[in-house]
Amino acid sequence: MNPLRLAFFGTAELACASLNTLATSPEFTIAAVVTQPDRPKGRSLQLQPSPVKSAALALGLPILQPDRARDPAFLASLRVVELELAVVVAYGQILPKALIELPRHGCVNVHTSLLPKYRGAAPIQWALLNDDAETGVTIMKIDEGLDTGDLLTQQATPIHATDTAQTLHDRLARLGAELLLPTIRDLVGGRITPRPQPATGACYARKITKEDGRIDWSLPARAIWNRVRAFAPWPGAYTFLPLIPQPQLLKIWQAEESDLPPGQAGQVVTAGPEGILVSCGQGGLRILNLQLEGRRRMNAGEFLAGHALDAGVKLG
């Protein structure tokens, strides 16, 4: 049997595990890796390749970087390839109908939620923010909507108390890659009947912004703890430490809930090597690992050795 000829669409780090799985399988020939154009990054604003482009270069795969997936010249280049399937993982653009209909077996997408829950850009973060007990990956047929296509396969995974957006991202990337090959085999072999997404339970996971990371201490401690987990590593959950001559941004990397009688939200109750206990709208948050702007990340004991933080100081 000849290898299945496919194009891989992806940009973010999340897609690299799936790309590597497909590229190292003799069942497939990757005719093109399609990723977003290089973008300026860092203080120097030098152009940097996407994680998927870097992975494709290492694998020796052909790369296409159209500004828009609906560009006529780009679509013409794919028609020449005579694709049998397109696989999309964290690409960053909605594919036009002309592209969706191009491969013989259509286009499939690996999405990091149990659809129809959390359609959109940030399903991992919103699962943590909403204190969900589980999440998972969905592989679906792509249509012209935003994550609205027919379902092919799904795999659930529990969300652990130790999970952050980073650990969940890495686990879901692996789960998606593991589920991808058998799903493609069954789809091409006619052993899967795509099924419409349920009419109920759909919600949209909007893109996270840097401003989302600022902590509102009037929230319950559990909600703030979930924000710390959901925003690690980016944008980071942060507050401001009242220093002279001006407050400084304080990023919180690790924390835990703590029972605490009602107090003034944002006020430091105790500070020691075991953590910095802050009063919340309900309960308290014990900060275990933190980072002052421009400094290195450190545990509470290390931080307090260089920065006095007395009870009564109010974070904001």
Long-range contacts (C-beta under 8 A, 24 or more apart in sequence): 3-27, 3-28, 3-29, 4-28, 4-29, 4-84, 4-85, 4-184, 4-188, 5-29, 5-31, 5-81, 5-82, 5-83, 5-84, 5-85, 6-30, 6-31, 6-83, 6-84, 6-85, 6-86, 6-87, 6-103, 7-31, 7-32, 7-33, 7-34, 7-78, 7-81, 7-83, 7-85, 7-86, 7-87, 7-103, 8-32, 8-33, 8-34, 8-52, 8-61, 8-86, 8-87, 8-88, 8-89, 9-34, 9-35, 9-69, 9-86, 9-87, 9-88, 9-89, 9-91, 9-95, 10-34, 10-35, 10-52, 10-88, 10-89, 10-90, 10-91, 11-35, 11-36, 11-50, 11-51, 11-52, 11-90, 11-91, 11-92, 12-50, 12-51, 12-52, 12-90, 12-92, 13-51, 13-90, 13-169, 13-173, 14-89, 14-90, 14-112, 14-169, 14-172, 14-173, 14-176, 15-51, 15-52, 15-89, 15-90, 15-91, 15-110, 15-173, 16-51, 16-52, 16-55, 16-173, 17-173, 17-174, 17-176, 17-177, 18-87, 18-89, 18-110, 18-173, 18-176, 18-177, 18-180, 19-52, 19-55, 19-56, 19-59, 19-89, 20-55, 20-59, 20-177, 21-177, 21-178, 21-180, 21-181, 22-87, 22-180, 22-181, 23-59, 23-61, 25-181, 27-181, 27-184, 27-185, 30-61, 30-62, 31-62, 31-81, 31-83, 32-61, 32-62, 32-63, 32-64, 32-77, 32-78, 32-81, 33-61, 33-62, 33-63, 33-64, 34-63, 34-64, 34-65, 34-66, 34-69, 34-91, 35-63, 35-64, 35-65, 35-91, 36-65, 36-91, 36-92, 36-93, 37-65, 37-66, 37-67, 38-65, 68-93, 69-93, 69-94, 69-95, 69-96, 69-99, 70-96, 70-98, 70-99, 75-99, 75-102, 78-102, 84-188, 85-184, 85-188, 86-142, 87-180, 87-184, 88-142, 89-176, 94-144, 94-146, 95-142, 95-144, 96-144, 97-144, 100-142, 100-143, 100-144, 105-187, 105-188, 106-141, 106-142, 107-141, 107-142, 108-139, 108-140, 108-141, 108-142, 108-152, 108-183, 108-184, 108-187, 109-139, 109-140, 109-141, 109-142, 109-147, 109-149, 110-137, 110-138, 110-139, 110-176, 110-177, 110-179, 110-180, 111-137, 111-138, 111-139, 111-140, 111-147, 112-136, 112-137, 112-169, 112-172, 112-173, 112-176, 113-137, 113-138, 113-205, 114-138, 114-154, 114-156, 115-140, 115-147, 115-151, 115-154, 115-197, 116-147, 116-148, 116-197, 116-198, 116-201, 116-202, 116-203, 117-201, 117-202, 117-203, 118-203, 118-204, 118-205, 119-146, 119-147, 119-148, 119-202, 119-203, 119-204, 119-205, 120-146, 120-147, 120-204, 120-205, 120-206, 120-207, 121-205, 121-206, 121-207, 121-208, 122-205, 122-206, 122-207, 122-208, 123-205, 124-165, 124-168, 124-169, 124-172, 124-230, 125-165, 125-205, 125-208, 125-230, 125-231, 126-205, 126-206, 126-230, 127-159, 127-168, 128-159, 128-163, 128-164, 128-165, 128-168, 128-226, 128-229, 128-230, 129-226, 129-227, 129-230, 130-226, 131-222, 131-223, 131-226, 132-159, 133-158, 133-159, 134-158, 134-159, 135-159, 135-168, 135-172, 136-172, 136-175, 137-172, 137-175, 137-176, 137-179, 139-176, 139-179, 139-180, 139-183, 140-194, 140-197, 141-194, 146-204, 148-197, 149-194, 149-197, 150-194, 150-195, 150-196, 150-197, 151-194, 151-195, 151-196, 151-197, 152-183, 152-186, 152-187, 152-192, 152-194, 153-179, 153-182, 153-183, 153-186, 153-192, 155-179, 163-229, 164-229, 164-230, 164-232, 164-233, 165-229, 165-230, 165-231, 165-232, 165-233, 165-234, 166-232, 166-233, 208-234, 208-235, 209-235, 210-235, 211-235, 213-237, 213-238, 214-238, 214-239, 215-239, 215-252, 215-315, 217-265, 217-266, 217-278, 217-279, 217-280, 217-281, 217-315, 217-316, 218-265, 218-266, 218-280, 218-281, 219-280, 219-281, 220-280, 220-281, 220-282, 220-283, 221-257, 221-258, 221-260, 221-280, 221-281, 221-282, 221-283, 221-284, 221-285, 222-257, 222-283, 224-255, 224-280, 224-285, 225-255, 225-256, 225-257, 225-285, 228-252, 228-253, 228-254, 228-255, 239-266, 239-315, 239-316, 240-315, 240-316, 241-292, 241-307, 241-309, 241-313, 241-315, 242-313, 242-314, 242-315, 242-316, 247-316, 248-292, 248-293, 249-292, 249-293, 250-290, 250-291, 250-292, 250-293, 250-315, 251-290, 251-291, 251-292, 251-293, 251-297, 252-287, 252-289, 252-290, 253-289, 253-290, 253-291, 253-297, 254-287, 254-288, 254-289, 255-285, 255-286, 255-287, 255-288, 255-289, 256-285, 256-286, 256-288, 257-283, 257-284, 257-285, 257-286, 258-283, 258-284, 258-285, 258-286, 259-283, 259-284, 260-284, 264-314, 266-314, 266-315, 266-316, 267-312, 267-313, 267-314, 267-315, 268-309, 268-310, 268-311, 268-312, 268-313, 268-314, 268-315, 269-311, 270-311, 271-300, 271-304, 271-309, 271-310, 271-311, 272-300, 272-301, 272-304, 273-299, 273-300, 273-301, 273-304, 274-300, 274-301, 275-300, 276-300, 276-303, 276-304, 276-309, 278-315
